[in-house]
C-alpha cells in the first residue's frame, strides 16, 4: 500500500504548528547562546552574520564546553567507548564474537562523519534540550561494492525537525525538511518518477534550482505491511516527498528506527526537551543588556559629548586631534564656556554584576565544576586524588547522562549493529547466538559509565577495610564473599576485555592443574620425610637385630 503523501504532509504541518512556540523561544536564545543556529524559524542566507547583537560570549563558550566535555567522555574516538556482550557471561566464544563486532562498529564510526556530526548534535542538545541525528547506510553508487558500504550521519538543525514518541517513551516518528537541487534529487533517486517541476528544471537546464523535500520516518501499521513487499514491508516507513506539489518521490523502509533524538530534560506531555540554555537564558539576556549599556557608557567616557555656550563658539566645533576651534569666552574662563559631559555612572558596580551573571551562567552549564575538577597540580594532587575528583564530577553529571545513555548512546549503537548485521558486515556468529534468541546487552566503557559503576567496587574495597581487623579472630567472615563473583564484578566494572581473561572451563583446568601439582609436591615431601625417618631408624634397627643374635 503506497503512502498517502498529502496525509503525511498534513501530519507534518500539524506537528510543526504544535512545536512552533517552542522553536520560537529557541530562536530568541540562538543570538546569545548558539549564533550558528540562527534562523530556526526564519530562513537564513548562507554566510549571513550570526551575532549582530551579541556583546558577551559567556553563554556561547559555556554551551560549547559543556557539549565538548560530554562528547569527549562518552564517544571519545581514542577509546573503546561501547560494545555488546551476550546474556551468558561464561560463554567465551560468544563474548569474543561480540568483541569482534564491537571493533567493526567502532571502525565504522571512525570511517564515517560520526565524530564530526555527533558533537554538533550535542550542542543543540545542551543548549535547546533536543538533538537529532539520522544514521543510514551510504547510497549505492557506480563504485559501490557488495556488502556493507559504510555509514552516513546527518545532524538535523534545531527547528528543522518534528516528531513523536512511541509507547516506550522513545521517539519513533521523525519528519524534517531539507533543501535539495534538481540535480541532487535526480542522482539520489535515478529510478523514481520525479515531480513535474523537478523534471522540468532538469529538462530546461536548471540543475541547481532548489526544492524543499520532506523526509518522513514513522512506524507502519499492520494493514500497510500486509500487502507490501521488499523495503515497503519493513516496520518503519521512509518517505521522501516534494512539499510544494505533495508528490511522493521515493518510498522505502527500515527494520529499526534510524534516528537518535535525545532530550536533556523534558516537561511531561511534551515531545521536545529543554536544555541548559532555557535555565541560563534570563541571566544571559540580563548580562547582554548590562554589557550593552556598559559599552554605551564606555563610548560616552571615551568620546564624551561637548557642552558649550551657544553664543561662545565661533565656527564649527572640531573634535579631531589637532583640530582648531575658535571661541569667544566673553571674558569668562574657558571651562565655563566649553566642557565635556560627565555621565556620573559607576562602572565598578556594573562590572561586579556582570561577573555575578557570568558565574551563574557557567554554573548552569557545569563549567566551573568541569574546569575546577579537571585542574591538576602534580605537586599537590596525587593520581588517586585526581581520579576521585573526576569521579565526583561524573556523578554530578550523572542524572543528565542517564537519559542521554538511553536516547543516544544505546540507540545509535543498536541502530548501527542491526544495520551492519543485516548487511553481513560481521563474521558468522556462533550457533549460540541464534539459540539464545540473539539477545545481548549494550555496554559502555566511557569514563562517565565507569564512574557510575565504580560505586560497587568502592563498596567492596570499604568492606575489605572494615573486616580486615576482625579476620585474625573470625577468619570465617570471608565465607560471605564468593571469590569468582568478586573477580567477575571487578573485571566488568573496569572494562577488561574477554580476550585477556580465561573462561570458566579454563579457570577450572588451571585450578585442577594447580591442585594436582600441590598434591604431587605434598606427596614428594611426605616421601622425603619418610625416607629421612627411615634413615634415622636404620641404625637403631641394626642395633636391635645385633642384640638378638647374641
C-alpha positions in Angstrom: 0.0 0.0 0.0 1.6 3.3 -1.2 2.0 6.2 1.3 -0.6 9.0 1.1 1.8 11.9 0.5 -0.9 14.6 1.2 -1.8 13.0 4.5 1.8 12.8 5.5 2.3 16.5 4.7 -0.8 17.3 6.7 0.5 15.5 9.7 3.9 17.2 9.3 2.2 20.6 9.3 0.2 19.7 12.5 3.4 18.6 14.3 5.2 21.7 13.1 2.4 24.0 14.3 2.5 22.3 17.7 6.2 22.9 18.0 6.2 26.4 16.7 6.1 28.1 20.2 9.0 26.0 21.4 11.1 26.8 18.3 10.3 30.5 18.6 11.7 30.6 22.1 14.8 28.7 20.8 15.1 31.3 18.1 15.4 34.1 20.7 18.1 32.1 22.5 20.3 31.5 19.5 21.5 35.1 19.3 23.2 34.8 22.7 23.9 31.1 23.1 24.4 29.5 19.7 24.7 32.0 16.9 25.5 29.3 14.4 21.9 28.1 14.9 20.3 31.4 14.0 17.4 31.1 11.5 15.4 28.4 13.4 12.0 30.0 12.4 13.1 32.3 9.5 15.1 31.2 6.6 18.7 32.4 6.6 21.0 33.1 3.7 24.4 31.3 3.5 27.2 33.3 5.1 24.9 35.8 6.8 26.1 37.5 10.0 25.1 35.4 13.0 25.9 37.5 16.1 24.7 41.1 15.3 23.7 42.0 18.8 25.9 39.7 21.0 28.1 41.6 23.4 29.2 38.8 25.7 30.1 35.3 24.7 30.0 33.6 28.1 26.9 31.5 27.3 28.2 30.5 23.9 31.5 29.4 25.2 29.8 27.6 28.1 27.5 25.7 25.8 30.3 24.6 23.6 32.5 23.5 26.5 29.6 21.5 28.0 28.9 19.8 24.7 32.6 19.0 24.0 33.0 17.7 27.6 30.1 15.3 27.2 31.3 14.2 23.7 34.9 13.6 25.0 33.8 11.5 27.9 31.1 9.5 26.1 32.1 9.0 22.5 35.8 9.6 22.5 37.3 8.1 19.3 40.5 7.2 21.0 38.7 4.8 23.4 36.6 1.7 23.0 33.6 3.5 24.5 30.9 1.0 23.7 30.3 -2.6 22.9 28.0 -5.6 23.3 28.0 -8.8 25.3 25.9 -11.9 25.4 23.5 -12.8 28.2 25.6 -15.8 29.1 28.8 -14.2 30.5 30.5 -17.6 30.8 30.3 -18.3 27.1 33.8 -17.1 26.0 33.2 -17.8 22.3 30.1 -15.6 22.3 31.9 -12.8 24.1 34.8 -12.9 21.6 32.4 -12.7 18.7 30.7 -9.6 20.3 34.1 -8.0 20.8 34.9 -8.6 17.1 31.6 -7.0 16.2 32.3 -4.1 18.6 35.6 -3.4 16.9 34.0 -3.3 13.5 31.3 -1.0 14.7 33.9 1.4 16.2 35.8 1.2 12.9 32.7 2.2 11.0 32.2 5.1 13.3 35.7 6.3 12.7 35.5 5.9 8.9 32.3 8.0 8.7 31.4 11.5 9.9 30.0 10.3 13.2 32.6 12.0 15.3 32.0 15.3 13.4 28.2 15.2 13.4 27.6 13.9 16.9 29.2 16.9 18.8 27.2 19.3 16.6 24.0 17.4 17.8 25.2 17.7 21.4 25.4 21.5 21.1 21.7 21.6 20.2 21.0 19.0 22.9 22.8 21.0 25.6 21.5 24.4 24.7 18.0 23.8 23.4 17.3 20.4 25.1 16.8 18.3 21.9 19.2 16.9 19.4 18.6 15.0 16.2 20.9 12.8 14.1 20.0 10.4 11.3 22.1 7.3 10.6 21.9 5.5 7.3 24.0 3.3 5.0 25.7 5.1 2.2 23.6 5.0 -1.0 24.5 2.9 -4.0 26.9 4.5 -6.5 28.8 3.4 -9.6 31.7 2.4 -7.4 29.7 0.5 -4.8 30.8 -3.0 -4.0 28.9 -5.8 -2.4 28.4 -5.9 1.4 28.5 -3.0 3.8 29.0 0.3 2.0 29.7 2.4 5.1 27.6 4.9 7.2 26.3 8.3 6.6 25.3 10.6 9.5 23.5 13.9 9.3 22.7 16.2 12.2 19.3 17.9 11.7 19.4 21.5 12.7 17.2 22.7 15.6 13.9 23.9 14.4 14.0 21.8 11.2 12.5 18.6 12.6 9.4 17.4 14.4 8.5 14.0 15.7 6.5 11.9 18.2 7.2 9.3 20.8 6.3 5.6 20.7 4.7 3.5 23.5 8.1 3.1 25.2 8.7 6.8 25.5 11.4 6.9 22.8 11.0 8.7 19.6 9.5 6.6 16.8 8.5 9.3 14.3 10.7 11.9 12.6 9.9 14.4 9.9 12.3 17.0 8.6 12.7 19.3 5.6 15.8 19.8 3.6 16.6 21.8 0.5 17.9 19.8 -2.5 18.6 20.8 -6.0 17.0 19.2 -9.0 20.3 17.5 -9.9 20.7 16.1 -6.4 17.2 14.7 -6.5 17.8 13.1 -9.9 21.1 11.5 -8.7 19.6 10.3 -5.4 16.6 8.6 -6.9 17.5 7.9 -10.6 14.8 5.2 -11.0 12.0 7.2 -9.4 9.3 9.3 -11.2 10.2 12.9 -10.4 7.6 15.6 -9.8 6.8 17.8 -12.8 8.6 20.9 -11.6 11.8 18.9 -10.8 11.7 17.2 -14.2 11.1 20.5 -15.9 14.1 22.1 -14.2 16.3 19.3 -15.4 14.9 19.5 -18.9 15.3 23.3 -19.1 18.9 23.1 -18.0 18.4 24.4 -14.4 20.0 21.6 -12.3 20.7 24.0 -9.4 17.1 25.0 -8.9 16.2 24.2 -5.3 13.2 22.3 -3.9 12.1 21.6 -0.4 11.9 17.8 0.3 10.2 16.3 3.3 11.7 13.1 4.7 9.1 11.3 6.9 10.1 8.2 9.0 7.3 6.6 11.1 6.1 3.1 12.1 4.0 1.3 9.6 0.7 -0.3 10.7 -0.1 -4.0 10.1 -2.5 -3.0 7.4 0.2 -1.1 5.5 2.6 -4.1 5.7 0.1 -6.8 4.8 0.1 -6.4 1.1 3.6 -4.8 0.8 6.8 -6.4 -0.3 10.5 -5.6 -0.1 11.5 -2.4 1.8 7.8 -1.4 2.0 7.2 -4.3 4.3 9.7 -3.1 6.9 8.4 -1.9 10.3 9.4 1.8 9.6 8.4 3.7 6.5 10.9 6.1 4.8 9.1 8.5 2.5 10.6 11.4 0.5 8.0 14.0 -0.6 8.3 17.2 -2.6 6.4 19.6 -0.4 5.0 22.1 -3.0 3.3 19.5 -5.2 2.9 17.0 -2.3 4.3 14.3 -4.6 5.9 11.1 -3.3 9.4 10.8 -4.8 10.6 7.6 -3.2 9.4 5.2 -0.5 11.4 2.5 1.3 11.8 1.3 4.9 13.9 0.5 7.9 13.9 -2.5 10.2 14.9 -0.2 13.0 14.2 3.5 13.7 17.2 5.2 12.1 17.5 8.3 14.1 18.5 9.4 17.6 16.6 12.2 19.3 18.0 12.7 22.8 16.3 15.1 25.2 18.2 16.7 28.1 15.2 17.5 30.2 11.6 17.1 29.2 8.3 18.6 30.6 5.8 15.7 31.0 3.5 15.6 28.0 5.9 17.4 25.6 7.9 15.8 22.9 10.7 18.4 22.7 13.1 18.8 25.5 14.5 21.8 27.3 18.2 22.4 27.8 20.6 24.3 30.0 20.0 27.3 27.8 16.4 27.5 28.9 17.7 27.9 32.5 20.5 30.3 31.6 18.5 32.5 29.2 17.2 35.0 31.8 20.7 35.6 33.2 22.2 35.7 29.7 19.7 38.3 28.5 20.4 40.4 31.6 24.1 40.1 31.0 23.8 41.1 27.4 21.7 44.1 28.4 24.1 45.3 31.1 27.1 44.7 28.7 25.4 46.8 26.0 24.8 49.6 28.5 28.4 49.4 29.8 29.7 49.7 26.2 27.5 52.7 25.6 28.7 54.3 28.9 32.3 53.5 27.8 31.7 55.3 24.5 30.5 58.3 26.3 33.5 58.3 28.6 35.9 57.7 25.7 34.4 60.4 23.5 32.0 62.4 25.6 29.6 65.0 24.2 30.8 68.6 24.4 28.8 71.2 26.2 29.3 74.8 25.2 27.6 78.2 25.4 25.5 78.6 22.3 26.9 82.2 21.7 30.5 81.5 22.6 31.6 79.2 19.8 32.7 80.7 16.5 32.7 78.3 13.5 32.4 74.5 13.7 33.4 72.5 16.8 36.2 70.2 15.7 36.8 67.0 17.8 39.6 65.6 15.7 43.1 65.5 17.2 44.8 68.9 16.5 41.7 70.4 15.0 41.4 74.1 16.0 38.2 75.6 17.3 37.9 79.3 17.8 35.8 80.6 20.6 34.9 83.9 22.2 34.7 83.4 26.0 33.4 87.0 26.6 35.9 87.3 29.4 34.9 84.1 31.2 37.1 81.1 31.9 37.2 78.5 29.1 35.9 75.8 31.5 32.8 77.9 31.9 32.2 78.2 28.2 33.1 74.6 27.0 33.4 71.4 28.8 32.9 67.6 28.4 29.7 65.9 29.5 30.1 63.8 32.7 27.9 60.7 32.8 28.1 60.2 36.5 28.0 56.4 36.1 29.7 53.8 38.3 31.3 51.2 36.0 32.6 49.3 39.0 29.1 48.4 40.0 28.2 47.0 36.6 31.5 45.1 36.5 30.6 43.3 39.7 27.1 42.5 38.4 28.5 41.2 35.1 30.8 38.8 36.9 28.0 37.5 39.1 25.9 36.8 36.0 28.8 35.1 34.2 29.4 32.9 37.2 25.7 32.0 37.3 25.7 31.1 33.6 28.8 28.9 34.0 27.3 27.1 36.9 24.2 26.2 34.9 26.4 24.6 32.3 28.7 23.0 35.0 31.6 24.9 33.6 33.2 25.9 36.9 32.9 22.3 38.1 34.4 21.0 35.0 37.4 23.4 35.0 38.0 23.1 38.7 37.9 19.3 38.9 40.0 18.9 35.7 42.6 21.2 37.1 45.7 19.1 38.0 48.6 20.3 40.2 51.1 17.5 40.2 53.0 18.9 43.2 49.8 18.9 45.3 47.5 16.2 43.9 48.2 12.5 43.6 46.8 10.3 40.8 44.3 8.8 43.3 43.0 12.2 44.4 42.7 13.3 40.8 40.7 10.1 40.0 38.4 10.8 42.9 37.8 14.4 41.8 36.9 13.2 38.3 34.5 10.6 39.7 32.8 13.4 41.7 32.4 15.4 38.5 30.9 12.4 36.7 28.4 11.8 39.4 27.4 15.5 39.2 26.7 15.0 35.5 25.2 11.5 36.2 21.5 12.4 36.1 21.9 14.1 32.7 23.9 11.1 31.5 21.1 8.7 32.3 18.7 10.0 29.7 21.5 10.6 27.2 22.6 7.0 27.6 19.1 5.6 26.7 18.1 8.0 24.0 21.5 8.5 22.3 24.3 6.0 23.1 22.2 2.8 23.4 20.1 3.7 20.4 22.9 4.7 18.0 24.8 1.6 18.9 21.8 -0.6 18.4 21.0 1.0 15.0 24.5 0.5 13.8 24.7 -3.1 15.0 21.5 -4.0 13.3 22.3 -2.2 10.0 25.7 -3.9 9.8 24.4 -7.3 10.9 21.8 -7.3 8.2 24.4 -6.3 5.6 26.6 -9.2 6.8 29.4 -6.9 7.9 30.3 -9.2 10.8 31.7 -12.8 10.8 29.1 -15.5 11.1 28.1 -15.6 14.8 28.3 -18.8 16.8 25.2 -21.1 16.9 24.5 -20.0 20.5 23.7 -16.5 19.1 20.5 -17.9 17.5 19.8 -20.4 20.2 19.7 -17.6 22.7 17.3 -15.6 20.6 20.0 -13.1 19.5 19.8 -11.5 22.9 22.6 -9.2 24.0 23.3 -6.2 26.3 24.8 -2.9 25.1 27.6 -1.9 27.5 29.7 1.3 27.6 33.2 1.7 28.8 33.5 5.5 28.8 34.6 7.4 32.0 31.1 8.5 32.8 29.8 5.0 32.7 32.7 3.7 34.8 32.2 6.4 37.4 28.6 5.3 37.7 29.6 1.6 38.2 32.7 2.3 40.4 30.5 2.6 43.5 30.2 -1.2 43.5 34.0 -1.7 43.5 34.4 1.1 46.1 31.9 -0.6 48.3 33.7 -3.8 48.1 37.0 -2.1 49.0 35.4 -0.5 52.0 34.1 -3.9 53.1 37.6 -5.3 52.9 38.9 -2.5 55.0 36.2 -2.9 57.6 36.6 -6.7 58.1 40.5 -6.7 58.0 40.9 -6.1 61.7 38.5 -8.9 62.5 39.9 -11.6 60.2 42.5 -12.9 62.7 39.7 -13.5 65.2 36.9 -14.6 62.8 38.5 -15.9 59.5 35.1 -17.3 58.5 33.9 -13.8 57.7 35.2 -14.2 54.1 32.8 -17.1 53.6 30.2 -14.5 52.7 32.1 -13.4 49.6 32.4 -15.5 46.5 35.9 -15.2 45.1 34.8 -15.8 41.4 31.8 -13.5 41.7 34.0 -10.7 43.2 36.6 -11.1 40.4 34.0 -11.1 37.6 32.4 -7.9 39.0 35.7 -6.1 39.1 36.6 -7.2 35.6 33.2 -6.0 34.3 33.4 -2.7 36.1 36.9 -1.9 34.9 36.0 -3.0 31.3 38.7 -5.7 30.9 38.4 -7.5 27.5 37.3 -11.1 27.4 40.3 -11.7 25.1 42.7 -11.5 28.0 40.5 -13.3 30.6 40.0 -17.0 30.9 36.7 -18.8 30.6 35.2 -20.8 33.4 36.5 -24.0 31.9 40.0 -22.6 31.7 39.8 -21.5 35.3 38.7 -24.9 36.4 41.5 -26.6 34.4 44.1 -24.2 35.9 42.9 -24.8 39.4 42.8 -28.6 38.8 46.4 -28.4 37.5 47.5 -26.3 40.5 45.8 -28.8 42.9 47.5 -31.8 41.2 50.9 -30.1 41.4 50.4 -29.2 45.0 49.3 -32.8 45.7 52.4 -34.1 43.9 54.6 -31.7 45.9 53.0 -32.8 49.1 53.4 -36.5 48.3 57.1 -35.9 47.5 57.5 -34.0 50.7 55.9 -36.8 52.7 58.1 -39.4 50.9 61.1 -37.4 51.8 60.1 -37.2 55.4 59.5 -41.0 55.4 62.9 -41.6 53.9 64.6 -39.3 56.4 62.8 -41.1 59.2 63.8 -44.5 57.8 67.4 -43.3 57.6 67.3 -42.4 61.3 65.6 -45.6 62.2 68.1 -47.9 60.4 71.0 -47.8 63.0 68.5 -48.5 65.8 67.1 -51.4 63.9 70.5 -52.8 63.2 71.4 -52.5 66.9 68.3 -54.3 67.9 68.9 -57.1 65.5 72.5 -57.4 66.7 71.4 -57.7 70.3 69.0 -60.5 69.5 71.7 -62.5 67.6 73.9 -62.5 70.7 
